[in-house]
Amino acid sequence: MPELPEVETVRDGLARHVTGRTVTGVEVLRDYSVRRHEGGPDSFRGQLVGQRVGAAVRRGKYLWLLLEDTSGTQDAPPGDVPDGAAPAGGHVTALMAHLGMSGQLLVRSGSAAVEKVPHLRVRLELSGLAGEDDAPRTLDFVDQRTFGHLSVTDLAPTPDGAPGGWGSPLAEIPEPAAHIARDLLDPALRRDELARAVRRRRTGIKRALLDQRLVSGVGNIYADEALWRAGLHYARPTDTLRLAEAHRVLDAAEEVMREALAQGGTSFDELYVNVNGQSGYFSRSLAVYGREGEACTRCGALVRRDEFMNRSSYTCPVCQKVPRNARW
Ligand SMILES: [Zn+2]
């Protein structure tokens, strides 16, 4: 399952390899992969062809491409749009991509753009760019387990007037992501408000971290890593956290994700050339997650695994003592 750092790596790669190009063709090889698109595959194609990709944007693990309607408008350079405003003339929509368990977005050019890899579900053909990089490209959605999906959706203004996500100043967000809270890497996140909101919850801290309406982008892996780093047990009741402890765990979650991002920063370009069905998700250096029975790197105690929300929680029994009044 991709976590925020992987999704950000994909977003960054799309921003560099896809923006500015116009969709010239769409092939849906499996209807199920556009099941969330209202109107089905024909409508999906119709709403994409002729659109220009304006930006690649991410909030939490949600990823979208801004689409600018180029029909009937003069081509304007992408830099002309004032901060927070929609580009003049064109209606803006978004192509949302849910990667699910195994989804990949692969950008290819030249002869590689013709070949169809296994598990290819949707292919977008993209125009060449005038100037230095003239070759047409394809954007392939490859998804072995088919939990992922694509859809074209409308945008809604953000309630706080700040950018919808990382990657564009546009203060709008795709409607299906409107309920998703800002993530810990988002400069518009109000950290003090979040820490206070965490303490107002009546739940365990890990459940709060995983609640995408409270804070987005923290998945099971980085929740466990952040809690280990902060020295807090996952069942610690949020309403017993001191403000400093709430900040400590949020800071730790941001830290582990930034470190993962720094480690994985080049993987999209590898993916871009290496498309032989490998997952592309980078290996993570983890302290507790997936390390049941191994020694805690801080104290040497053996890492334990508990069942948690149909998944697992990994903790060090010494560094992360079970709290009184634990909320499992
Ligand atoms: Zn330990």
Residues whose N, C-alpha, C, O or C-beta is under 5 A from the ligand:
A	BS01	ZN	C296 R298 C299 G300 A301 C316 V318 C319
